[in-house]
Amino acid sequence: MNLDTRTQPVRPPLEGYYSRVMAYLCVALVFAALAREQGLTPITGGAVLYALIYPHLMRLIARWRNKGQRSQFNLVLLALDAVHTGVFITLCQFSMVPSLVFLLLISFTAIIIGGPLYLFSALLLALTGTMLSAALLTPEPQFASSPLLAFCSLAGGGIFTVVMAMFIYRQGRHLEQAQEVISAEQEKAATLASNLAKYLSPQVWESIFSGNQKVTLETRRKKLTVFFSDIRGFTELAEEMEAEALTDLLNNYLNEMSRIALQYGGTIDKFIGDSMMVFFGDPVSRGAKQDAEAAVSMAIAMRKHMKVLRQQWRSQGITKPLEIRMGLSTGYCTVGNFGADMRMDYTIIGREVNLASRLESAAEAGEILISHETWSLTKDLVMCRDKGQLNVKGFSRPMQIYQVVGLRRDLGAAPTFVEHELPGFSMYLDTNGIRNYDKDEIVKALELAARKLRDKVII
């Protein structure tokens, strides 16, 4: 039968109950020894009965305390235990061994509960209890302890210590087991989060797990730079290749392009076949100008890396030239979570998204087309060619567009790259990307290729 726990008394922890029982059992043992030596008196007999009954009575009271009052009640019990310690020291006539044992018991308990501050408070209360009880009872001090009294005191203190050590050991074992369970759950959660993170852009995933991004259906307007790309000639290639080989090629391409996008700080929105959508400026933005420059720099890096991929694919027997084409636009978009409460996508919508997609469709092989807004933000960094105005589907008026030639720093007197392609020959060399200890091997490879070309009789 299920019962509403809110209507039931809260049971106090058994460890605190048992430790209090053992401590007061030690007190009862000491006063029983006093009664054995000095004869049974109302004080010694009452102390024995009080010590045997008190902890059980406190447990009954504690059972009817709710959870919020339990910690406060435990502090009250500790204060009463400290005062009792002072009274018991007075009742045993300040006998040395029992007094020290009583002080050790209350000190041990106070340190376990709250550390040095509680220890100081407990000793202060014990001293207060000793002074008040001594003023009321005016006992005759007998500092020397008889062998029987000393033995009973030490035996009771030893039993208390052993029992407390057992409880502490058991709590330590429970804590270790709990830590093992928590570690296993954390590892499981980390693995799950890592797997789920692959379905989101790293920036979005980090903003959600850091608490900066709420997983609710809400959006906002921000100035973003939007990027679209696809592979020119991929559809024709798909008709010629086996599905498995085509999948490997596409995954290789998307993996390399994604690595470049993340390197430049782009938020990967989605993949649609061989198409890729990336935006800059959310959830992290460095400013509209820096975001636009990063987006165009990423596009140029992708176009350069496409030459490396073509060489790899050519070595795999894919002779059909594949080129990337790209379109970028900058402007205000609506960004956030779209969809339903049970299934949503973090994406963007707006005029600039459509414009970037149209520019990508209008671009030639290897061409990067950008809007006028993107050009105005990046013209100091990027060399562009004016392509005039373009009638874009879905837009009422022609749009001014520009073709990206390259980064200005790469187009100076000493460019960092050399590229050339002819039938039977393809080379792309970027000196900035070469490691110093690879330079000698590259030089040897180029010299070997030059000797083979000189010695070859071409008919």
Contacts in CASP RR format, 6 or more apart in sequence:
PFRMAT RR
TARGET T0000
AUTHOR 0000-0000-0000
METHOD contacts of the structure
MODEL  1
MNLDTRTQPVRPPLEGYYSRVMAYLCVALVFAALAREQGLTPITGGAVLY
ALIYPHLMRLIARWRNKGQRSQFNLVLLALDAVHTGVFITLCQFSMVPSL
VFLLLISFTAIIIGGPLYLFSALLLALTGTMLSAALLTPEPQFASSPLLA
FCSLAGGGIFTVVMAMFIYRQGRHLEQAQEVISAEQEKAATLASNLAKYL
SPQVWESIFSGNQKVTLETRRKKLTVFFSDIRGFTELAEEMEAEALTDLL
NNYLNEMSRIALQYGGTIDKFIGDSMMVFFGDPVSRGAKQDAEAAVSMAI
AMRKHMKVLRQQWRSQGITKPLEIRMGLSTGYCTVGNFGADMRMDYTIIG
REVNLASRLESAAEAGEILISHETWSLTKDLVMCRDKGQLNVKGFSRPMQ
IYQVVGLRRDLGAAPTFVEHELPGFSMYLDTNGIRNYDKDEIVKALELAA
RKLRDKVII
9 63 0 8 1.000
9 64 0 8 1.000
9 65 0 8 1.000
10 63 0 8 1.000
10 65 0 8 1.000
10 66 0 8 1.000
10 67 0 8 1.000
10 70 0 8 1.000
11 63 0 8 1.000
12 59 0 8 1.000
12 62 0 8 1.000
12 63 0 8 1.000
12 65 0 8 1.000
12 70 0 8 1.000
12 74 0 8 1.000
15 167 0 8 1.000
15 171 0 8 1.000
17 55 0 8 1.000
17 59 0 8 1.000
18 163 0 8 1.000
18 167 0 8 1.000
19 109 0 8 1.000
19 160 0 8 1.000
19 163 0 8 1.000
19 164 0 8 1.000
19 167 0 8 1.000
20 55 0 8 1.000
20 58 0 8 1.000
20 77 0 8 1.000
20 81 0 8 1.000
21 55 0 8 1.000
21 56 0 8 1.000
22 159 0 8 1.000
22 160 0 8 1.000
22 163 0 8 1.000
22 164 0 8 1.000
23 55 0 8 1.000
23 81 0 8 1.000
23 105 0 8 1.000
23 109 0 8 1.000
23 160 0 8 1.000
24 51 0 8 1.000
24 52 0 8 1.000
24 54 0 8 1.000
24 55 0 8 1.000
25 51 0 8 1.000
25 52 0 8 1.000
25 156 0 8 1.000
25 159 0 8 1.000
25 160 0 8 1.000
26 101 0 8 1.000
26 105 0 8 1.000
26 153 0 8 1.000
26 156 0 8 1.000
26 157 0 8 1.000
26 159 0 8 1.000
26 160 0 8 1.000
27 47 0 8 1.000
27 51 0 8 1.000
27 84 0 8 1.000
27 88 0 8 1.000
27 102 0 8 1.000
28 47 0 8 1.000
28 48 0 8 1.000
28 51 0 8 1.000
28 52 0 8 1.000
29 152 0 8 1.000
29 153 0 8 1.000
29 155 0 8 1.000
29 156 0 8 1.000
30 88 0 8 1.000
30 92 0 8 1.000
30 98 0 8 1.000
30 101 0 8 1.000
30 149 0 8 1.000
30 152 0 8 1.000
30 153 0 8 1.000
30 156 0 8 1.000
31 44 0 8 1.000
31 45 0 8 1.000
31 46 0 8 1.000
31 47 0 8 1.000
31 48 0 8 1.000
31 51 0 8 1.000
31 88 0 8 1.000
31 91 0 8 1.000
31 92 0 8 1.000
32 44 0 8 1.000
32 48 0 8 1.000
32 152 0 8 1.000
33 148 0 8 1.000
33 149 0 8 1.000
33 151 0 8 1.000
33 152 0 8 1.000
33 153 0 8 1.000
34 44 0 8 1.000
34 92 0 8 1.000
34 149 0 8 1.000
35 41 0 8 1.000
35 44 0 8 1.000
35 45 0 8 1.000
35 48 0 8 1.000
36 148 0 8 1.000
37 146 0 8 1.000
37 148 0 8 1.000
37 149 0 8 1.000
38 44 0 8 1.000
43 91 0 8 1.000
44 91 0 8 1.000
47 88 0 8 1.000
47 91 0 8 1.000
54 84 0 8 1.000
58 77 0 8 1.000
61 73 0 8 1.000
62 70 0 8 1.000
62 73 0 8 1.000
62 77 0 8 1.000
65 73 0 8 1.000
74 113 0 8 1.000
78 109 0 8 1.000
78 110 0 8 1.000
78 113 0 8 1.000
78 118 0 8 1.000
78 122 0 8 1.000
79 121 0 8 1.000
79 122 0 8 1.000
79 125 0 8 1.000
81 106 0 8 1.000
81 109 0 8 1.000
81 122 0 8 1.000
82 106 0 8 1.000
82 110 0 8 1.000
82 121 0 8 1.000
82 122 0 8 1.000
82 123 0 8 1.000
82 124 0 8 1.000
82 125 0 8 1.000
82 126 0 8 1.000
82 129 0 8 1.000
83 125 0 8 1.000
83 126 0 8 1.000
83 128 0 8 1.000
83 129 0 8 1.000
85 102 0 8 1.000
85 103 0 8 1.000
85 105 0 8 1.000
85 106 0 8 1.000
85 122 0 8 1.000
85 126 0 8 1.000
85 129 0 8 1.000
86 102 0 8 1.000
86 126 0 8 1.000
86 127 0 8 1.000
86 128 0 8 1.000
86 129 0 8 1.000
86 130 0 8 1.000
86 133 0 8 1.000
87 129 0 8 1.000
87 130 0 8 1.000
87 133 0 8 1.000
88 98 0 8 1.000
88 102 0 8 1.000
89 98 0 8 1.000
89 99 0 8 1.000
89 102 0 8 1.000
89 103 0 8 1.000
89 126 0 8 1.000
89 130 0 8 1.000
90 129 0 8 1.000
90 130 0 8 1.000
90 133 0 8 1.000
90 134 0 8 1.000
90 137 0 8 1.000
90 139 0 8 1.000
91 133 0 8 1.000
91 137 0 8 1.000
91 139 0 8 1.000
92 98 0 8 1.000
92 99 0 8 1.000
92 149 0 8 1.000
93 139 0 8 1.000
93 140 0 8 1.000
93 141 0 8 1.000
93 142 0 8 1.000
94 139 0 8 1.000
94 141 0 8 1.000
94 142 0 8 1.000
94 143 0 8 1.000
95 142 0 8 1.000
95 143 0 8 1.000
95 144 0 8 1.000
95 145 0 8 1.000
95 149 0 8 1.000
96 143 0 8 1.000
96 144 0 8 1.000
96 145 0 8 1.000
97 145 0 8 1.000
97 149 0 8 1.000
97 150 0 8 1.000
97 153 0 8 1.000
97 154 0 8 1.000
98 145 0 8 1.000
98 149 0 8 1.000
98 153 0 8 1.000
101 153 0 8 1.000
101 154 0 8 1.000
101 156 0 8 1.000
101 157 0 8 1.000
102 126 0 8 1.000
103 123 0 8 1.000
103 126 0 8 1.000
104 157 0 8 1.000
105 157 0 8 1.000
105 160 0 8 1.000
106 122 0 8 1.000
106 123 0 8 1.000
106 126 0 8 1.000
107 119 0 8 1.000
107 122 0 8 1.000
107 123 0 8 1.000
108 160 0 8 1.000
108 161 0 8 1.000
108 164 0 8 1.000
109 122 0 8 1.000
110 118 0 8 1.000
110 119 0 8 1.000
110 121 0 8 1.000
110 122 0 8 1.000
110 123 0 8 1.000
111 118 0 8 1.000
111 119 0 8 1.000
112 164 0 8 1.000
112 168 0 8 1.000
145 153 0 8 1.000
193 209 0 8 1.000
196 205 0 8 1.000
197 205 0 8 1.000
200 208 0 8 1.000
200 346 0 8 1.000
201 266 0 8 1.000
201 267 0 8 1.000
201 268 0 8 1.000
201 269 0 8 1.000
201 346 0 8 1.000
202 262 0 8 1.000
203 265 0 8 1.000
203 266 0 8 1.000
203 267 0 8 1.000
203 283 0 8 1.000
203 284 0 8 1.000
204 213 0 8 1.000
204 267 0 8 1.000
204 283 0 8 1.000
204 346 0 8 1.000
207 213 0 8 1.000
207 283 0 8 1.000
207 284 0 8 1.000
208 215 0 8 1.000
212 283 0 8 1.000
213 283 0 8 1.000
215 337 0 8 1.000
215 344 0 8 1.000
216 337 0 8 1.000
217 337 0 8 1.000
217 338 0 8 1.000
217 339 0 8 1.000
217 340 0 8 1.000
217 341 0 8 1.000
217 344 0 8 1.000
218 336 0 8 1.000
218 337 0 8 1.000
219 334 0 8 1.000
219 335 0 8 1.000
219 336 0 8 1.000
219 337 0 8 1.000
219 338 0 8 1.000
220 334 0 8 1.000
220 335 0 8 1.000
220 336 0 8 1.000
221 332 0 8 1.000
221 333 0 8 1.000
221 334 0 8 1.000
221 335 0 8 1.000
222 281 0 8 1.000
222 282 0 8 1.000
222 285 0 8 1.000
222 332 0 8 1.000
222 333 0 8 1.000
222 335 0 8 1.000
223 281 0 8 1.000
223 288 0 8 1.000
223 330 0 8 1.000
223 331 0 8 1.000
223 332 0 8 1.000
223 333 0 8 1.000
224 279 0 8 1.000
224 280 0 8 1.000
224 281 0 8 1.000
224 282 0 8 1.000
224 291 0 8 1.000
224 330 0 8 1.000
224 331 0 8 1.000
224 332 0 8 1.000
224 333 0 8 1.000
224 335 0 8 1.000
224 348 0 8 1.000
224 352 0 8 1.000
225 279 0 8 1.000
225 280 0 8 1.000
225 281 0 8 1.000
225 288 0 8 1.000
225 291 0 8 1.000
225 292 0 8 1.000
225 294 0 8 1.000
225 295 0 8 1.000
225 328 0 8 1.000
225 329 0 8 1.000
225 330 0 8 1.000
225 331 0 8 1.000
225 374 0 8 1.000
225 377 0 8 1.000
226 277 0 8 1.000
226 278 0 8 1.000
226 279 0 8 1.000
226 328 0 8 1.000
226 329 0 8 1.000
226 330 0 8 1.000
226 333 0 8 1.000
226 348 0 8 1.000
226 352 0 8 1.000
226 353 0 8 1.000
226 355 0 8 1.000
226 356 0 8 1.000
227 276 0 8 1.000
227 277 0 8 1.000
227 278 0 8 1.000
227 279 0 8 1.000
227 280 0 8 1.000
227 295 0 8 1.000
227 298 0 8 1.000
227 299 0 8 1.000
227 326 0 8 1.000
227 327 0 8 1.000
227 328 0 8 1.000
227 356 0 8 1.000
228 275 0 8 1.000
228 276 0 8 1.000
228 277 0 8 1.000
228 326 0 8 1.000
228 327 0 8 1.000
228 328 0 8 1.000
228 356 0 8 1.000
228 357 0 8 1.000
228 359 0 8 1.000
228 360 0 8 1.000
229 257 0 8 1.000
229 275 0 8 1.000
229 276 0 8 1.000
229 299 0 8 1.000
229 302 0 8 1.000
229 324 0 8 1.000
229 325 0 8 1.000
229 326 0 8 1.000
229 327 0 8 1.000
229 360 0 8 1.000
230 274 0 8 1.000
230 275 0 8 1.000
230 276 0 8 1.000
230 324 0 8 1.000
230 325 0 8 1.000
230 360 0 8 1.000
231 253 0 8 1.000
231 274 0 8 1.000
231 322 0 8 1.000
231 323 0 8 1.000
231 324 0 8 1.000
231 325 0 8 1.000
232 322 0 8 1.000
232 323 0 8 1.000
232 324 0 8 1.000
232 325 0 8 1.000
232 364 0 8 1.000
232 365 0 8 1.000
232 366 0 8 1.000
233 320 0 8 1.000
233 322 0 8 1.000
233 323 0 8 1.000
233 365 0 8 1.000
234 250 0 8 1.000
234 274 0 8 1.000
234 322 0 8 1.000
236 320 0 8 1.000
237 246 0 8 1.000
237 318 0 8 1.000
237 320 0 8 1.000
237 322 0 8 1.000
238 246 0 8 1.000
240 320 0 8 1.000
241 249 0 8 1.000
241 318 0 8 1.000
249 313 0 8 1.000
249 318 0 8 1.000
250 273 0 8 1.000
250 274 0 8 1.000
252 309 0 8 1.000
252 312 0 8 1.000
253 274 0 8 1.000
253 309 0 8 1.000
254 271 0 8 1.000
254 274 0 8 1.000
254 276 0 8 1.000
256 305 0 8 1.000
256 309 0 8 1.000
257 276 0 8 1.000
257 302 0 8 1.000
257 305 0 8 1.000
258 268 0 8 1.000
258 276 0 8 1.000
260 298 0 8 1.000
260 301 0 8 1.000
260 302 0 8 1.000
260 305 0 8 1.000
261 268 0 8 1.000
261 276 0 8 1.000
261 278 0 8 1.000
261 298 0 8 1.000
261 302 0 8 1.000
262 268 0 8 1.000
263 298 0 8 1.000
263 301 0 8 1.000
264 280 0 8 1.000
264 294 0 8 1.000
264 295 0 8 1.000
264 297 0 8 1.000
264 298 0 8 1.000
264 301 0 8 1.000
265 280 0 8 1.000
265 284 0 8 1.000
265 294 0 8 1.000
265 298 0 8 1.000
266 278 0 8 1.000
266 279 0 8 1.000
266 280 0 8 1.000
266 294 0 8 1.000
266 295 0 8 1.000
266 298 0 8 1.000
267 278 0 8 1.000
267 279 0 8 1.000
267 280 0 8 1.000
267 281 0 8 1.000
267 282 0 8 1.000
267 283 0 8 1.000
268 276 0 8 1.000
268 277 0 8 1.000
268 278 0 8 1.000
269 277 0 8 1.000
269 278 0 8 1.000
269 279 0 8 1.000
269 347 0 8 1.000
269 348 0 8 1.000
270 276 0 8 1.000
270 277 0 8 1.000
270 345 0 8 1.000
270 347 0 8 1.000
271 277 0 8 1.000
275 360 0 8 1.000
278 295 0 8 1.000
278 298 0 8 1.000
279 333 0 8 1.000
279 335 0 8 1.000
279 348 0 8 1.000
280 291 0 8 1.000
280 292 0 8 1.000
280 294 0 8 1.000
280 295 0 8 1.000
281 287 0 8 1.000
281 288 0 8 1.000
281 291 0 8 1.000
282 335 0 8 1.000
282 336 0 8 1.000
282 348 0 8 1.000
285 291 0 8 1.000
286 294 0 8 1.000
288 330 0 8 1.000
288 377 0 8 1.000
289 377 0 8 1.000
289 378 0 8 1.000
291 330 0 8 1.000
292 328 0 8 1.000
292 330 0 8 1.000
292 374 0 8 1.000
292 377 0 8 1.000
292 378 0 8 1.000
293 377 0 8 1.000
293 378 0 8 1.000
293 381 0 8 1.000
293 382 0 8 1.000
295 328 0 8 1.000
295 330 0 8 1.000
295 374 0 8 1.000
296 328 0 8 1.000
296 368 0 8 1.000
296 370 0 8 1.000
296 374 0 8 1.000
296 378 0 8 1.000
296 381 0 8 1.000
296 382 0 8 1.000
296 404 0 8 1.000
297 381 0 8 1.000
297 382 0 8 1.000
297 407 0 8 1.000
299 326 0 8 1.000
299 327 0 8 1.000
299 328 0 8 1.000
299 368 0 8 1.000
299 404 0 8 1.000
300 368 0 8 1.000
300 382 0 8 1.000
300 404 0 8 1.000
300 406 0 8 1.000
300 407 0 8 1.000
302 324 0 8 1.000
302 326 0 8 1.000
303 324 0 8 1.000
303 326 0 8 1.000
303 366 0 8 1.000
303 368 0 8 1.000
304 417 0 8 1.000
304 419 0 8 1.000
304 428 0 8 1.000
304 430 0 8 1.000
306 322 0 8 1.000
306 323 0 8 1.000
306 324 0 8 1.000
306 366 0 8 1.000
307 419 0 8 1.000
307 421 0 8 1.000
307 426 0 8 1.000
307 428 0 8 1.000
308 428 0 8 1.000
309 322 0 8 1.000
310 321 0 8 1.000
310 322 0 8 1.000
310 426 0 8 1.000
311 426 0 8 1.000
311 428 0 8 1.000
313 322 0 8 1.000
314 426 0 8 1.000
321 365 0 8 1.000
323 365 0 8 1.000
323 366 0 8 1.000
324 365 0 8 1.000
324 366 0 8 1.000
325 360 0 8 1.000
325 363 0 8 1.000
325 364 0 8 1.000
325 365 0 8 1.000
325 366 0 8 1.000
325 367 0 8 1.000
325 368 0 8 1.000
326 360 0 8 1.000
326 363 0 8 1.000
326 366 0 8 1.000
326 367 0 8 1.000
326 368 0 8 1.000
326 369 0 8 1.000
327 356 0 8 1.000
327 357 0 8 1.000
327 359 0 8 1.000
327 360 0 8 1.000
327 363 0 8 1.000
327 368 0 8 1.000
327 369 0 8 1.000
327 370 0 8 1.000
328 356 0 8 1.000
328 359 0 8 1.000
328 368 0 8 1.000
328 369 0 8 1.000
328 370 0 8 1.000
328 371 0 8 1.000
328 374 0 8 1.000
329 352 0 8 1.000
329 353 0 8 1.000
329 355 0 8 1.000
329 356 0 8 1.000
329 359 0 8 1.000
329 370 0 8 1.000
329 371 0 8 1.000
329 373 0 8 1.000
329 374 0 8 1.000
330 352 0 8 1.000
330 371 0 8 1.000
330 373 0 8 1.000
330 374 0 8 1.000
330 377 0 8 1.000
331 351 0 8 1.000
331 352 0 8 1.000
331 373 0 8 1.000
332 352 0 8 1.000
333 348 0 8 1.000
333 349 0 8 1.000
333 350 0 8 1.000
333 351 0 8 1.000
333 352 0 8 1.000
333 353 0 8 1.000
334 348 0 8 1.000
334 349 0 8 1.000
334 350 0 8 1.000
335 346 0 8 1.000
335 347 0 8 1.000
335 348 0 8 1.000
336 346 0 8 1.000
336 347 0 8 1.000
336 348 0 8 1.000
337 344 0 8 1.000
337 345 0 8 1.000
337 346 0 8 1.000
338 344 0 8 1.000
338 345 0 8 1.000
338 346 0 8 1.000
338 347 0 8 1.000
338 349 0 8 1.000
339 345 0 8 1.000
352 371 0 8 1.000
354 394 0 8 1.000
354 395 0 8 1.000
355 371 0 8 1.000
355 392 0 8 1.000
355 395 0 8 1.000
355 399 0 8 1.000
356 371 0 8 1.000
358 392 0 8 1.000
358 393 0 8 1.000
358 394 0 8 1.000
358 395 0 8 1.000
359 369 0 8 1.000
359 370 0 8 1.000
359 371 0 8 1.000
359 390 0 8 1.000
359 392 0 8 1.000
359 401 0 8 1.000
360 369 0 8 1.000
362 369 0 8 1.000
362 390 0 8 1.000
362 392 0 8 1.000
362 401 0 8 1.000
363 369 0 8 1.000
367 403 0 8 1.000
368 403 0 8 1.000
368 404 0 8 1.000
369 387 0 8 1.000
369 401 0 8 1.000
369 402 0 8 1.000
369 403 0 8 1.000
369 404 0 8 1.000
370 378 0 8 1.000
370 384 0 8 1.000
370 401 0 8 1.000
370 402 0 8 1.000
370 404 0 8 1.000
371 399 0 8 1.000
371 400 0 8 1.000
371 401 0 8 1.000
371 402 0 8 1.000
372 399 0 8 1.000
372 400 0 8 1.000
372 401 0 8 1.000
372 402 0 8 1.000
374 402 0 8 1.000
375 382 0 8 1.000
375 384 0 8 1.000
375 402 0 8 1.000
378 384 0 8 1.000
380 408 0 8 1.000
381 407 0 8 1.000
381 408 0 8 1.000
382 404 0 8 1.000
382 405 0 8 1.000
382 406 0 8 1.000
382 407 0 8 1.000
382 408 0 8 1.000
383 404 0 8 1.000
383 405 0 8 1.000
383 406 0 8 1.000
383 407 0 8 1.000
383 408 0 8 1.000
383 411 0 8 1.000
384 402 0 8 1.000
384 403 0 8 1.000
384 404 0 8 1.000
384 405 0 8 1.000
385 402 0 8 1.000
385 403 0 8 1.000
385 405 0 8 1.000
386 402 0 8 1.000
387 401 0 8 1.000
387 402 0 8 1.000
387 403 0 8 1.000
388 400 0 8 1.000
388 401 0 8 1.000
389 398 0 8 1.000
389 399 0 8 1.000
389 400 0 8 1.000
389 401 0 8 1.000
390 398 0 8 1.000
390 399 0 8 1.000
390 400 0 8 1.000
390 401 0 8 1.000
391 398 0 8 1.000
391 399 0 8 1.000
392 398 0 8 1.000
392 399 0 8 1.000
405 411 0 8 1.000
410 416 0 8 1.000
410 417 0 8 1.000
416 430 0 8 1.000
416 431 0 8 1.000
416 432 0 8 1.000
417 428 0 8 1.000
417 429 0 8 1.000
417 430 0 8 1.000
417 431 0 8 1.000
417 432 0 8 1.000
418 427 0 8 1.000
418 428 0 8 1.000
418 429 0 8 1.000
419 427 0 8 1.000
419 428 0 8 1.000
419 429 0 8 1.000
420 426 0 8 1.000
420 427 0 8 1.000
421 427 0 8 1.000
429 442 0 8 1.000
434 442 0 8 1.000
END
